[in-house]
Structure formats: structure tokens, C-alpha cells
């Protein structure tokens, strides 16, 4: 069997990128190639000693004395140094008690689709990974490809003791003359000082490699589920993981929004094994134990999906962005929103977004008038339902209050649907909830009293925070409205 070819095997540094070919030779040399063209294949390209591209094709045109780079694959940073032992084996040093993920990615399609039983005796596709410790004792093995996006295979392990570990690349097909390129990286746990991610927050395919995201709307991130390259042997959609530090006993709302339509509408069963559309969300705690999931999109407005939870002991929590379809790809945005009384909570000055659920309701004072809008659902995004707005106020005990909706856009008034209470009604409904988010009352059919589109009166029990929901009945409407809160 021929040894497997790899992009890690050869490193070539080009220090003259952007210079005309004429600068490489004198006039006599150049004249001999005035009509010639050619292609140089570079398995691995280094810039200032850093591997930045794999599989580079350099197209030469001697007539114009120029060249161009084509067909290259960007390579995310791998912070763990790998030492090559032979064609299919590598060493790296691990720290005791640390978790690591070994990823085999950008594997040539012919190599990734080959089939055999070389790794563990069972017939499998592609290329396996075998890890051994310094005493040559096997500690982890993944023979069936288990990768995400353009990662062909991966294996996670915890280093019980520190020292040198060996990675063996094992093509399952051993009885034929096979060849193909691949790339390899080792990522430590996200709290390791040497950890690194690229501009798209990769490699973050597992919770242990999750990229950090800040709390609050201004810290939202925009990323993408990467497209699976047809030149590579792949098997699964890209998964993305993020982590944040939570305060004990606090409520948090995770929202994935502005999800490109292709990503938001493809169907599959990645999130929980049931066939669903769009993008699911998962939350795991500091021990990587799943505590909650939202696999069917349940967002409103341009929010595609959301998940709300209350932290227990606090600490690090992980967010999984899980496309249900294995072939889905595209851009999305993600934010972690705290409870409305958290100092990190903030809202847009004009729309008071994000205020889609009670825990991030915008503050309104009695006798205050707020002018806002139900945002339009962008047809470029994967959306589910109309925008819903929540407001909060400090109420006195045993006091009667009146909420009024007026100056409501005409299409909001005539829109018809069943969002408010499940019954088909016109216009915009109102809901009142207490400090425990218990529904106290609603007015789902518009009252239409003069210039007042809808109104609701209620009496408080205890003093504290109360919530007002502005709920359009139709899923297709949008436009401005004004809200007034009065104490009677």
C-alpha cells in the first residue's frame, strides 16, 4: 500500500507573493518562456512561518509575467505543536488533567469515501484516528468518521497524566493503493491559554472548544455554519459551540437571529433525533451535561430560535448551534441576554429590542407613553412568527392600572390570526403577567374605543414587577404603535 499523502507533509514559504515573475530571472531566462503557462501545486503554504493555506494552486503566466493563487483552503490556527514521526503518525505534548480534541479535516474525497476494515477490523468508511500515551497504550480510538462540517473525523480525550501523546492516522482501506491529502489539528479546552480560533470562531465544533461570547445585546456575534466542500470527505453539517460565564441563580435568554433562509428552512434530525426544520439550540453546564434544548425553532420576528434557562450554581455554560439538516449552511447571529435587572442588559433606543420575552422586557413608567414598532420579518431570513414586544413596570400593591394601545398601524389593526390566545382574532392583543410570569389577564380582541385600538384594566395584588405583552394576532403584520400605562 502506498503511504497516504498529506498536506502537512511539505511546507513551502513564498516570500515574493505579488511580485511579477520577471523579477525572478534575468531577461534571457524570461525570453525562453514568453509564451508558456504552468501550474505549481503547493500542499502547504507558510507565511512568516505560519501555515495559512492548504492545497494551493499557483497559476503562472509567463507572457504577462504574473501569477495567481487558486483553489486554496484556509487553515485555522492549531495551537498545539505537532511533531511528525512518519507518514501517518504525529506526536504532541499534553498537560495533565486537560481535555483535547484531535480533528482530521479537509480530507481528500477519494480517501474519505474509501471503505475497509484496517482501523479496528470492522468495515468502515474513510480514515480513523488512534491515540496512544507515552507507554504506547491505546487510550482513544475513532474508526468511523465523526466530524462536523469539513472535519472528517475527530476524537476527544482527557489527559490523565501529562506528557507525550501519539496520533496515528489509519485509513480503513488497507488493501488498495490509495492516496489523498488531509490536515490535522489538536485543540485544547477553551480555557487553555494557548487556545485559538479563526475569524469565523472555528474550530468550535464541540463544547470543549467553544468560543467565548459576552453577555448582553451589544456582544452579539455573527458567524456561519460552514458549507461542506464537495472536494472533501464529509458526513455531517457544521456544529458551532460558544461559552459564557453565568451568575448563579440568574435567568438567561439565548437567541439565534437573522438566520439566512437556506439554513433556517432545511429539515433533518441532528438536534434530538426527530425531523425538524431550521437550527436547534442546546445548553450544557460546566461538566458538559445537557440541561436544556430547543430543537424546533420558536422565535418571533427575526429571531429564529430561542432558549431560556435559569443557572443553578453558575459558572461556565455552553451553547450549541445545531442545524437539523446535514447539508444546511449559511450565516446567523447569536446573543446571550441576561435578566432585565442585570447591569449588562441593554436595549435599542428606538425599537426597545430585544424585548421578545418577559425576562428582557423594556421598562415603562406609569403615565409614560412609548412609541415603538412590531418589526418586519425579513424575507431573507428563516423566521416563524410575528414580532412580540414586552414591557415591565413597578406596580404598587392593590392598585388599578390601565394599558392602552393607540396610533396603531393600519395593517396591525386589520391583521387576523390566533397568536394571543389560540382563537382567531383581529388586531393586536394585550397580556398582563405578574413577577413570576403568571398570566393575570388578557384582552386579545381589539376593543376599538375611539382612537384607542385596544385596552386592558387590571388590579395588582402585591407590589413589584409586572409585565405587559403586545401580541399581534397575525403572523404577517408589522408597523408602529404607541403604548400608554396609567394608574387609575
ZAMARGU-562928 format. One record per residue (C-alpha): x, y, z. Coordinates in Angstrom, 1 decimal. Layout:
ATOM      x      y      z
ATOM      X      Y      Z
...
//
This chain:
ATOM      x      y      z
ATOM    0.0    0.0    0.0
ATOM    1.3    3.4   -0.9
ATOM    1.8    5.8    2.1
ATOM   -1.1    8.3    2.4
ATOM   -0.2   11.7    1.0
ATOM   -0.8   14.6    3.3
ATOM   -0.9   18.4    3.2
ATOM    1.1   18.5    6.4
ATOM    4.0   16.7    4.8
ATOM    5.5   19.6    2.9
ATOM    5.9   23.3    3.9
ATOM    6.9   25.9    1.4
ATOM    7.3   29.6    2.1
ATOM    6.8   32.0   -0.7
ATOM    8.3   35.4    0.2
ATOM    7.6   37.0   -3.2
ATOM    3.8   36.9   -3.4
ATOM    2.5   39.8   -5.6
ATOM    5.8   40.3   -7.5
ATOM    5.9   39.8  -11.3
ATOM    7.6   36.6  -12.5
ATOM   10.1   38.9  -14.3
ATOM   11.7   39.7  -11.0
ATOM   12.8   36.1  -10.6
ATOM   15.0   35.8  -13.7
ATOM   17.1   37.9  -16.0
ATOM   15.9   39.0  -19.4
ATOM   17.5   36.0  -21.2
ATOM   15.7   33.5  -18.9
ATOM   12.4   35.2  -19.3
ATOM   12.5   35.2  -23.1
ATOM   12.6   31.5  -23.2
ATOM    9.2   31.3  -21.5
ATOM    7.4   34.2  -23.1
ATOM    4.5   32.0  -24.4
ATOM    4.4   29.5  -21.6
ATOM    2.0   28.9  -18.8
ATOM    2.1   26.4  -15.9
ATOM    0.7   25.3  -12.6
ATOM    2.6   24.7   -9.4
ATOM    0.8   22.7   -6.7
ATOM    1.9   23.5   -3.1
ATOM    0.4   21.2   -0.4
ATOM    1.0   23.7    2.4
ATOM    1.7   27.4    2.3
ATOM    3.5   29.2    5.1
ATOM    3.5   33.0    5.5
ATOM    6.1   34.2    8.1
ATOM    6.3   30.7    9.4
ATOM    2.6   30.3    9.9
ATOM    0.5   27.7    8.0
ATOM   -2.3   29.7    6.4
ATOM   -3.3   27.7    3.3
ATOM   -3.5   24.1    2.2
ATOM   -3.8   22.7   -1.4
ATOM   -2.6   25.9   -3.1
ATOM   -2.5   26.0   -6.9
ATOM   -0.2   28.7   -8.3
ATOM   -1.1   29.6  -11.9
ATOM    1.9   31.0  -13.9
ATOM    1.5   33.1  -17.0
ATOM    5.0   33.9  -18.3
ATOM    3.7   36.1  -21.2
ATOM    2.2   38.6  -18.7
ATOM    4.9   37.9  -16.1
ATOM    2.3   37.4  -13.4
ATOM    0.9   34.6  -11.3
ATOM   -2.2   34.0   -9.2
ATOM   -3.3   31.7   -6.3
ATOM   -6.3   29.5   -6.9
ATOM   -8.0   26.6   -5.3
ATOM   -6.6   27.1   -1.8
ATOM   -8.1   26.1    1.5
ATOM   -7.6   28.4    4.5
ATOM   -6.3   26.6    7.6
ATOM   -7.5   27.6   11.1
ATOM   -4.8   28.1   13.7
ATOM   -3.8   24.9   15.7
ATOM   -2.2   26.0   18.9
ATOM   -0.8   22.6   19.8
ATOM    2.5   21.9   18.0
ATOM    2.6   18.6   16.2
ATOM    5.8   16.6   15.6
ATOM    5.8   14.3   12.6
ATOM    7.1   10.8   13.3
ATOM    6.4    9.2    9.9
ATOM    3.9    9.5    7.1
ATOM    0.9    8.7    9.3
ATOM    2.0    9.4   12.9
ATOM    2.4   12.5   15.0
ATOM    3.4   13.4   18.5
ATOM    2.2   16.3   20.7
ATOM    2.6   17.2   24.4
ATOM   -0.4   17.3   26.7
ATOM   -1.0   18.8   30.1
ATOM   -2.3   16.5   32.9
ATOM   -6.0   16.9   33.5
ATOM   -6.6   18.9   30.3
ATOM   -9.2   18.0   27.6
ATOM   -8.2   17.9   24.0
ATOM   -9.9   17.4   20.6
ATOM   -8.0   15.9   17.7
ATOM   -9.5   16.8   14.3
ATOM   -8.8   15.4   10.9
ATOM  -10.1   17.8    8.4
ATOM  -10.1   18.8    4.7
ATOM   -9.6   15.1    3.8
ATOM   -9.5   14.3    0.1
ATOM  -12.8   13.0   -1.0
ATOM  -11.4    9.7   -2.5
ATOM   -9.7    9.0    0.7
ATOM  -12.7    9.9    2.8
ATOM  -15.0    7.7    0.8
ATOM  -12.8    4.6    0.7
ATOM  -14.0    1.6    2.6
ATOM  -12.3   -1.1    4.5
ATOM  -11.5   -2.6    8.0
ATOM   -8.0   -1.6    8.7
ATOM   -8.7    0.6   11.8
ATOM  -10.5   -1.9   14.1
ATOM  -11.4   -4.9   12.0
ATOM  -14.9   -3.7   11.2
ATOM  -15.8   -2.4    7.7
ATOM  -16.0    1.4    7.8
ATOM  -15.6    4.4    5.6
ATOM  -12.8    6.9    5.5
ATOM  -10.0    7.5    7.9
ATOM   -9.7    6.6   11.6
ATOM   -7.9    8.2   14.4
ATOM   -6.0    6.3   17.2
ATOM   -4.4    7.9   20.2
ATOM   -1.7    6.4   22.4
ATOM    0.1    7.6   25.5
ATOM    3.9    7.7   26.1
ATOM    3.9    4.0   27.0
ATOM    2.2    3.1   23.7
ATOM   -1.0    2.2   25.4
ATOM   -4.1    3.0   23.3
ATOM   -6.3    5.5   25.1
ATOM   -8.8    6.6   22.5
ATOM   -9.9    5.5   19.0
ATOM  -12.5    6.7   16.5
ATOM  -12.6    4.5   13.4
ATOM  -15.9    5.6   11.9
ATOM  -15.8    9.3   10.7
ATOM  -17.3   11.5   13.3
ATOM  -16.7   15.1   12.1
ATOM  -18.7   18.3   11.6
ATOM  -18.6   20.5    8.5
ATOM  -15.3   19.9    6.7
ATOM  -13.9   17.9    9.7
ATOM  -13.8   14.3    8.6
ATOM  -13.1   12.7   11.9
ATOM  -12.4   13.8   15.5
ATOM  -11.8   12.3   18.9
ATOM  -12.0   13.9   22.4
ATOM   -9.9   12.7   25.3
ATOM   -8.8   13.8   28.8
ATOM   -5.1   13.6   29.6
ATOM   -4.9   11.7   32.9
ATOM   -1.2   12.3   33.1
ATOM    0.8   14.9   31.1
ATOM    3.5   14.1   28.6
ATOM    3.8   13.0   25.0
ATOM    0.9   11.5   23.1
ATOM    0.8    9.9   19.7
ATOM   -1.7   10.2   16.9
ATOM   -2.0    7.6   14.2
ATOM   -3.9    8.3   11.0
ATOM   -5.4    5.0    9.9
ATOM   -7.2    4.7    6.5
ATOM   -9.8    2.0    6.8
ATOM   -9.0    0.8    3.3
ATOM   -5.6   -1.0    3.6
ATOM   -5.7   -3.5    0.6
ATOM   -5.6   -1.0   -2.2
ATOM   -3.2    1.7   -3.5
ATOM   -4.8    4.8   -2.0
ATOM   -3.6    8.3   -1.7
ATOM   -5.0   11.7   -0.6
ATOM   -4.4   14.8    1.3
ATOM   -5.6   15.6    4.8
ATOM   -5.0   18.2    7.5
ATOM   -4.6   17.6   11.3
ATOM   -5.0   19.8   14.4
ATOM   -5.2   19.4   18.1
ATOM   -7.3   21.9   20.1
ATOM   -7.1   22.2   23.9
ATOM  -10.1   23.0   26.1
ATOM  -11.4   26.6   25.7
ATOM   -9.9   27.7   29.0
ATOM   -6.3   26.8   28.0
ATOM   -4.1   29.9   27.5
ATOM   -2.9   28.6   24.1
ATOM   -6.3   28.1   22.6
ATOM   -7.0   29.8   19.3
ATOM   -9.9   30.3   16.9
ATOM  -10.1   31.7   13.3
ATOM  -12.1   34.7   12.1
ATOM  -15.3   32.5   12.0
ATOM  -14.7   31.2   15.5
ATOM  -13.5   27.8   14.2
ATOM  -12.5   25.3   15.5
ATOM  -15.6   25.3   17.7
ATOM  -17.3   22.0   16.7
ATOM  -17.6   20.6   20.2
ATOM  -18.4   22.2   23.5
ATOM  -14.9   21.7   24.8
ATOM  -13.7   24.0   22.1
ATOM  -16.5   26.6   22.5
ATOM  -15.7   30.2   21.5
ATOM  -16.4   32.8   24.2
ATOM  -19.4   35.1   23.8
ATOM  -20.1   38.1   26.0
ATOM  -23.4   38.7   27.8
ATOM  -25.7   41.4   26.6
ATOM  -27.1   42.5   23.2
ATOM  -24.0   44.6   22.2
ATOM  -21.9   41.4   22.5
ATOM  -23.9   39.5   19.8
ATOM  -21.8   37.5   17.3
ATOM  -22.3   36.9   13.6
ATOM  -20.9   33.7   12.3
ATOM  -21.8   30.9    9.8
ATOM  -22.5   27.3    9.5
ATOM  -19.7   26.4    7.0
ATOM  -20.6   24.8    3.7
ATOM  -19.3   21.2    3.3
ATOM  -16.7   21.3    0.5
ATOM  -17.5   18.7   -2.2
ATOM  -13.8   18.1   -2.7
ATOM  -13.5   16.7    0.8
ATOM  -14.8   13.5    2.5
ATOM  -17.5   14.9    4.9
ATOM  -20.5   13.4    6.7
ATOM  -22.3   16.0    8.8
ATOM  -23.3   19.6    9.0
ATOM  -21.0   22.1   10.8
ATOM  -21.9   22.5   14.5
ATOM  -20.9   25.6   16.4
ATOM  -20.4   25.9   20.2
ATOM  -19.9   29.0   22.4
ATOM  -19.4   29.5   26.1
ATOM  -20.1   32.2   28.7
ATOM  -19.8   32.8   32.4
ATOM  -23.2   32.8   34.2
ATOM  -24.1   34.2   37.6
ATOM  -25.7   31.6   40.0
ATOM  -29.5   31.8   40.1
ATOM  -29.8   34.1   37.1
ATOM  -32.2   33.9   34.2
ATOM  -30.7   33.9   30.6
ATOM  -32.2   34.0   27.2
ATOM  -30.2   32.7   24.2
ATOM  -31.4   33.9   20.8
ATOM  -30.2   32.9   17.3
ATOM  -31.4   35.5   14.9
ATOM  -31.0   36.8   11.4
ATOM  -30.6   33.2   10.2
ATOM  -30.1   33.0    6.5
ATOM  -33.2   31.5    4.9
ATOM  -31.5   28.4    3.5
ATOM  -30.1   27.5    6.9
ATOM  -33.4   28.3    8.6
ATOM  -35.7   26.1    6.4
ATOM  -33.7   22.9    5.7
ATOM  -35.0   19.8    7.5
ATOM  -33.3   17.0    9.4
ATOM  -32.9   15.3   12.8
ATOM  -29.5   16.4   14.1
ATOM  -30.7   18.2   17.2
ATOM  -32.7   15.5   19.0
ATOM  -33.3   12.6   16.5
ATOM  -36.7   14.0   15.4
ATOM  -37.2   15.5   12.0
ATOM  -37.4   19.3   12.3
ATOM  -36.6   22.4   10.3
ATOM  -34.0   25.0   10.9
ATOM  -31.5   25.4   13.7
ATOM  -31.7   24.0   17.2
ATOM  -30.1   25.2   20.4
ATOM  -28.6   23.3   23.3
ATOM  -27.3   24.3   26.7
ATOM  -24.8   22.3   28.7
ATOM  -23.3   23.1   32.1
ATOM  -19.6   23.3   33.2
ATOM  -19.5   19.5   33.2
ATOM  -20.9   19.3   29.6
ATOM  -24.1   17.9   30.8
ATOM  -27.1   18.9   28.7
ATOM  -29.6   20.9   30.8
ATOM  -32.0   22.2   28.1
ATOM  -32.6   22.2   24.3
ATOM  -34.9   23.9   21.8
ATOM  -34.7   21.8   18.6
ATOM  -37.8   23.2   16.9
ATOM  -37.4   26.9   16.1
ATOM  -39.7   29.0   18.3
ATOM  -38.5   32.6   17.7
ATOM  -40.6   35.6   16.9
ATOM  -39.9   38.4   14.5
ATOM  -36.4   38.0   13.0
ATOM  -35.4   35.7   15.9
ATOM  -35.2   32.2   14.5
ATOM  -34.9   30.2   17.8
ATOM  -34.5   30.9   21.5
ATOM  -34.0   29.0   24.7
ATOM  -34.5   30.4   28.2
ATOM  -33.0   28.9   31.4
ATOM  -32.0   29.7   34.9
ATOM  -28.5   28.9   36.0
ATOM  -28.1   26.8   39.1
ATOM  -24.6   27.1   40.6
ATOM  -23.4   29.5   38.0
ATOM  -20.0   29.0   36.2
ATOM  -19.3   28.2   32.5
ATOM  -22.3   27.3   30.3
ATOM  -22.0   26.1   26.7
ATOM  -24.4   27.0   23.8
ATOM  -24.7   24.6   20.8
ATOM  -25.9   25.9   17.5
ATOM  -27.1   22.7   15.8
ATOM  -28.5   22.7   12.2
ATOM  -31.1   20.0   12.0
ATOM  -30.2   19.3    8.3
ATOM  -26.8   17.6    7.5
ATOM  -26.5   19.8    4.3
ATOM  -27.5   23.2    5.7
ATOM  -25.1   26.1    5.7
ATOM  -25.2   29.9    6.0
ATOM  -24.9   32.9    8.3
ATOM  -26.6   33.6   11.6
ATOM  -26.2   35.8   14.7
ATOM  -26.2   34.8   18.3
ATOM  -26.7   36.7   21.6
ATOM  -26.9   35.9   25.3
ATOM  -29.4   38.2   27.1
ATOM  -29.5   38.5   30.9
ATOM  -32.5   39.2   33.1
ATOM  -33.7   42.8   32.7
ATOM  -32.3   43.9   36.1
ATOM  -28.8   42.8   35.2
ATOM  -26.3   45.7   34.6
ATOM  -25.4   44.1   31.3
ATOM  -28.9   44.3   30.0
ATOM  -29.5   46.9   27.2
ATOM  -32.0   47.8   24.5
ATOM  -32.1   49.7   21.2
ATOM  -33.0   53.3   21.8
ATOM  -35.7   53.4   19.1
ATOM  -37.2   49.9   18.9
ATOM  -36.5   48.8   22.6
ATOM  -35.3   45.5   21.1
ATOM  -34.5   42.9   22.2
ATOM  -37.7   42.7   24.3
ATOM  -39.3   39.5   22.9
ATOM  -40.0   37.7   26.2
ATOM  -40.7   39.0   29.8
ATOM  -37.2   38.4   31.1
ATOM  -35.8   41.1   28.8
ATOM  -38.8   43.4   28.9
ATOM  -38.2   47.2   28.5
ATOM  -39.1   49.5   31.4
ATOM  -42.1   51.8   31.2
ATOM  -43.3   54.1   33.9
ATOM  -46.9   54.8   34.9
ATOM  -48.2   57.8   32.9
ATOM  -45.5   57.3   30.3
ATOM  -46.2   56.9   26.6
ATOM  -43.8   54.7   24.5
ATOM  -43.8   54.7   20.7
ATOM  -42.4   51.5   19.2
ATOM  -43.0   49.1   16.4
ATOM  -43.6   45.5   15.5
ATOM  -40.6   44.7   13.4
ATOM  -41.0   43.4    9.9
ATOM  -39.9   39.8    9.3
ATOM  -37.0   39.9    6.7
ATOM  -37.7   37.6    3.8
ATOM  -34.0   36.8    3.6
ATOM  -34.1   35.1    7.0
ATOM  -35.6   31.9    8.3
ATOM  -38.5   33.2   10.6
ATOM  -41.5   31.6   12.2
ATOM  -43.9   34.1   13.8
ATOM  -44.6   37.8   14.2
ATOM  -42.5   40.0   16.5
ATOM  -43.8   40.3   20.0
ATOM  -42.9   43.1   22.5
ATOM  -42.8   43.0   26.3
ATOM  -42.6   45.9   28.7
ATOM  -42.3   46.0   32.5
ATOM  -43.2   48.4   35.3
ATOM  -43.0   48.8   39.0
ATOM  -46.5   48.4   40.4
ATOM  -48.0   49.4   43.8
ATOM  -49.9   46.9   45.8
ATOM  -53.7   46.8   45.4
ATOM  -53.7   49.4   42.7
ATOM  -55.7   49.5   39.4
ATOM  -53.8   50.2   36.2
ATOM  -54.9   50.7   32.6
ATOM  -52.9   49.8   29.5
ATOM  -53.8   51.4   26.2
ATOM  -52.6   50.8   22.6
ATOM  -53.2   53.7   20.2
ATOM  -51.8   55.1   16.9
ATOM  -51.6   51.5   15.7
ATOM  -50.5   51.0   12.1
ATOM  -53.4   50.1    9.8
ATOM  -52.1   46.6    8.8
ATOM  -51.6   45.8   12.5
ATOM  -55.2   46.7   13.1
ATOM  -56.7   44.5   10.4
ATOM  -54.3   41.6   10.7
ATOM  -56.1   38.4   11.7
ATOM  -54.7   35.4   13.5
ATOM  -54.6   33.4   16.7
ATOM  -51.3   34.3   18.4
ATOM  -52.7   36.0   21.5
ATOM  -54.8   33.1   23.0
ATOM  -55.2   30.5   20.3
ATOM  -58.5   31.9   18.9
ATOM  -58.7   33.7   15.6
ATOM  -59.0   37.4   16.3
ATOM  -58.2   40.8   14.7
ATOM  -55.6   43.4   15.6
ATOM  -53.2   43.4   18.5
ATOM  -53.8   41.8   21.8
ATOM  -52.6   42.7   25.3
ATOM  -51.4   40.5   28.2
ATOM  -50.5   41.1   31.8
ATOM  -48.2   38.9   33.8
ATOM  -47.0   39.1   37.4
ATOM  -43.5   39.0   38.7
ATOM  -43.5   35.1   38.5
ATOM  -44.6   35.4   34.8
ATOM  -48.1   34.1   35.7
ATOM  -50.8   35.4   33.3
ATOM  -53.2   37.7   35.2
ATOM  -55.3   38.8   32.3
ATOM  -55.5   39.5   28.6
ATOM  -57.5   41.3   26.0
ATOM  -56.9   39.5   22.7
ATOM  -59.7   41.1   20.7
ATOM  -59.2   44.8   19.9
ATOM  -61.7   47.0   21.9
ATOM  -61.6   49.9   19.4
ATOM  -62.7   52.7   21.7
ATOM  -62.4   55.9   19.7
ATOM  -58.7   56.3   18.9
ATOM  -57.8   53.5   21.3
ATOM  -57.1   50.3   19.4
ATOM  -57.1   48.0   22.5
ATOM  -57.0   48.5   26.3
ATOM  -56.9   46.4   29.4
ATOM  -57.5   47.2   33.1
ATOM  -56.3   45.1   36.0
ATOM  -55.7   45.3   39.7
ATOM  -52.5   44.3   41.3
ATOM  -52.1   42.1   44.4
ATOM  -48.6   42.6   45.8
ATOM  -46.3   45.4   44.8
ATOM  -43.4   44.5   42.4
ATOM  -42.7   44.0   38.8
ATOM  -45.5   43.4   36.3
ATOM  -45.2   42.7   32.6
ATOM  -47.2   43.9   29.5
ATOM  -47.2   41.8   26.4
ATOM  -48.0   43.4   23.0
ATOM  -49.2   40.5   20.9
ATOM  -50.2   40.9   17.2
ATOM  -52.7   38.2   16.3
ATOM  -51.5   37.8   12.7
ATOM  -48.0   36.4   11.8
ATOM  -47.6   38.6    8.8
ATOM  -48.1   42.1   10.1
ATOM  -45.7   44.9   11.2
ATOM  -45.7   48.6   11.9
ATOM  -45.6   51.3   14.6
ATOM  -47.8   51.6   17.7
ATOM  -47.9   53.7   20.9
ATOM  -48.4   52.3   24.4
ATOM  -49.6   54.1   27.4
ATOM  -49.7   53.0   31.1
ATOM  -51.9   54.8   33.6
ATOM  -52.7   54.4   37.2
ATOM  -56.4   54.8   37.9
//
